[in-house]
Amino acid sequence: MNINWEIILSAVAVGISGYSFLSSRRINQKLMNQQLQINELLLKKEQEYIEEKNQAKFKAFTTGEKSNYVLTIVNQGQATAKNLSLEVLIEDKHKNSFYNIDDIFPIDLSAKHIAKTNYSRGWHFPSKFKIKLKWDDNNGGTHEEIMEVMS
């Protein structure tokens, strides 16, 4: 019995190349799937960036001492808040403690800018109260947010 080494080596070479081909196909499929995931994440991040760029975001806090306080509202977003209105959600007996809300609001508040209103805090004035902000921005529609403020 003669062993034909050329045929055996050819068969082994064909087997190795077939295995390499199938392995590279699996690797290429994994790389394609990863690239699709990366593309989806990049699109999502770009969309979030665009939304954030067109959005107004707010922070509110109070400063002061004794009975004179200032309620400060900061537009921390990247878009101008158009027609920003402020409503203090507090018992009616304390609403007249806020001096100039109707003179200041509604207001257009640019990105990274502040609006302030003064108020007096008597003995029975609550240490926490809520405010409601309503505004329009580049994201479209009217937005509303209620936040709690400590005085």
C-alpha positions in Angstrom: 0.0 0.0 0.0 1.4 3.2 -1.2 0.5 6.3 0.8 0.1 9.3 -1.4 1.4 12.1 0.8 0.5 14.8 -1.7 -3.2 13.9 -1.5 -3.0 13.8 2.3 -1.2 17.1 2.5 -3.7 18.7 0.0 -6.6 17.4 2.0 -5.1 18.8 5.3 -4.4 22.1 3.5 -8.0 22.3 2.2 -9.3 21.4 5.7 -7.2 24.1 7.3 -8.2 26.8 4.8 -11.9 25.7 5.1 -11.6 26.1 8.9 -9.9 29.5 8.5 -12.6 30.6 6.2 -15.4 29.6 8.5 -13.6 31.1 11.6 -13.0 34.4 9.8 -16.7 34.5 8.8 -17.7 34.2 12.4 -15.3 36.9 13.5 -16.4 39.2 10.7 -20.1 38.6 11.8 -19.2 39.5 15.4 -17.3 42.6 14.2 -20.3 43.7 12.0 -22.7 43.2 15.0 -20.3 45.3 17.2 -20.1 48.0 14.5 -23.9 48.1 14.3 -24.1 48.5 18.1 -21.5 51.2 18.1 -23.4 53.1 15.3 -26.7 52.8 17.3 -25.0 54.2 20.5 -23.4 57.0 18.5 -26.8 58.0 17.0 -28.4 57.8 20.4 -25.7 60.0 21.9 -26.0 62.5 19.1 -29.8 62.7 19.5 -29.4 63.2 23.3 -26.9 66.0 22.6 -29.3 67.7 20.2 -32.2 67.4 22.7 -30.0 68.7 25.5 -28.8 71.6 23.4 -32.4 72.6 22.7 -33.6 72.3 26.3 -33.8 74.6 29.3 -33.2 73.0 32.7 -33.7 74.8 36.0 -32.3 74.9 39.6 -34.0 77.0 42.3 -32.6 78.0 45.7 -33.1 80.7 48.3 -30.6 82.9 50.0 -31.0 85.5 52.8 -31.2 85.9 56.5 -33.6 87.2 59.1 -36.7 88.0 57.2 -35.4 89.1 53.8 -34.8 86.3 51.3 -34.2 86.0 47.6 -35.6 83.1 45.5 -33.1 82.5 42.6 -34.0 80.5 39.5 -31.0 79.4 37.3 -31.4 78.2 33.7 -28.7 75.5 33.7 -29.7 74.3 30.2 -28.3 75.3 26.9 -31.4 76.8 25.4 -33.4 80.0 26.3 -36.5 79.4 28.3 -39.2 81.5 26.5 -42.1 82.9 28.4 -40.9 81.4 31.8 -43.6 81.8 34.4 -43.3 81.2 38.1 -46.1 80.1 40.5 -45.3 79.7 44.2 -47.3 76.7 45.5 -47.8 77.9 49.1 -50.7 78.6 51.4 -52.6 81.8 50.3 -51.7 83.6 53.5 -48.0 83.5 52.5 -48.4 84.4 48.8 -48.3 88.1 49.5 -44.8 87.6 51.1 -43.4 87.5 47.5 -42.8 91.1 46.3 -42.4 91.3 42.6 -43.3 88.0 40.9 -45.9 89.7 38.7 -43.4 92.4 37.6 -40.6 89.9 36.7 -42.5 86.9 35.3 -43.2 85.8 32.6 -39.6 86.3 31.3 -37.3 84.9 28.6 -34.4 83.5 30.5 -31.2 82.7 28.5 -29.0 79.7 29.1 -26.8 80.1 32.2 -28.7 83.1 33.4 -30.7 83.7 36.5 -34.0 85.4 37.6 -34.5 86.6 41.2 -37.5 87.5 43.2 -37.5 88.8 46.8 -39.7 87.7 49.6 -40.1 88.2 53.3 -40.2 85.2 55.7 -42.1 85.7 58.9 -42.3 83.5 61.9 -44.9 81.1 60.5 -43.5 80.9 57.0 -42.8 77.3 56.0 -39.2 76.2 55.7 -40.0 74.3 52.5 -42.3 75.3 49.7 -42.8 74.3 46.1 -42.7 76.3 43.0 -44.1 75.6 39.5 -42.2 76.7 36.5 -43.7 76.7 33.0 -41.8 77.6 29.8 -41.2 77.0 26.1 -37.9 76.1 24.6 -36.4 74.8 21.4 -37.7 71.2 22.1 -41.2 72.4 21.2 -44.3 72.6 23.3 -44.8 74.0 26.8 -42.9 72.3 29.6 -43.7 72.4 33.3 -41.7 71.4 36.4 -42.5 71.5 40.1 -39.6 71.7 42.5 -39.2 72.0 46.2 -37.2 74.9 47.7 -35.9 75.3 51.2 -35.8 78.7 52.8 
